[in-house]
Amino acid sequence: QVQLVESGGGLVQPGGSLRLSCAASGTIFNIYAMGWYRRAEGKTRETVARIISDGTTYYADSVKGRFTISRDNNTVYLQMNSLKPEDTAVYYCRMNIATLGDYWGKGVLVTVSS
């Protein structure tokens, strides 16, 4: 029923910036929490950033000071600055929608390389 549409992935040089977007299709939902997760090749999934409906945010230590999560209605963003090669991964969007449950995007590839 709910589709998450992600965009903004791609290839960027070390030190560069990229902004990821994820929107729930169709309508504005009652979204309790949104988050970004990533999985690098050969590694397990890790939490990158989360934002709750009351505005509370969480960041992984590895991205603090470089990444910023924000939301606008049914869309969540991840602004990524000062990117490093170790940030290379597939990034997944997650939304917890009241009464409906958790939904995940299909993932977008971010490659940081010179």
N, C-alpha and C positions, 0 to 999 in steps of 0.2 A: 504493500500500500504506500509506504513512504520510500522515496528514492533520494539519496544524497548524491549531489552532483559536485565533484571536486574539480578544481582547475588551478593552474599556476605552477605546476611542476616543470622541470626542464633541466638544462645544463647551465651551470654558472661557475665562474672562476672563484678560487679562494679569495675571501675578503669581500665578495659581492653580496648582493641582497636578492631576496625572492619573497613574494607574498603568495601564500596558498589561500584558497577560498573554498568553502563547502556550504552549499545551500540545500535545504530541504525543498523538494520540488512542489509546485502547485499552490500551496497555501502557507500561511503563517501558523505554526504549531505552538502549543504550550510546551516549550522545551525546558527541562529542568537543568540539564547539564550538557556541555559540549566539550569535546577534547580532540587532541591530535596525538597519534601514536605513530611509531615508526619501527620498521624491521630492516636491518641491514643484512646483507647476504651472509649466511652462516651464523647469524645471531638470533636471539629470541626477541619478541616484541617488547618495546619499552614505551612508557608514557613520556611524552614530550611536554605537554601542557594541557591544563584543564581549566574551564571557567564554569562556575555555578550561577544559577539564576539570580542570586543575591549579589553577584559581582566578585565573589571570592575566586582567586586564581591560584594555580599551582604550576610550578615549573621544575623540570628536572635540573639538577645541579649543573649538568653539562651545557645547558643552554641559557642559564640565568644571565641577564644583562645583554643577551644577543637576540633572543626571540621574544615576541609579544603576542599574546592571544587576545582577541577581542570578538565581540558579537554585535550583530545588528539584526534584530528580529529573528528571522529563520536562517541567518547566515553566520558562520564562524570563520574567522580569519587567523592566519598565523604569519606574522611579519618576521622574516628571518634575515638578520643582518650579520655581518662579519662571519660569513659561512666558512666552514672548514671541511677538508676532505672527509673527516670522520662523520660529518653530517649526512653523507651519502646514504640514502635508504629509500624505501618505499614508505610514504607517509599516508596514514589512514585517518579519516575523519570519523568521529563517533558522536551521536546525539542520543540522549535519553529523553524521550518524549512522554509526557504524562499520559497515563492510561494505555499507551501503546507499547512501550518498552524501548529497548536499545536498537539502534540502527547504525550500520557501518557503511562507509563509502568503499568503492572498489580499490582505492589507493592510487597515488600519483608518485612517479619516480622523480626524485631530486638527486642530481649528480653534481658534485662539487669537485671540479678538476681543472687543472691548467692545460 
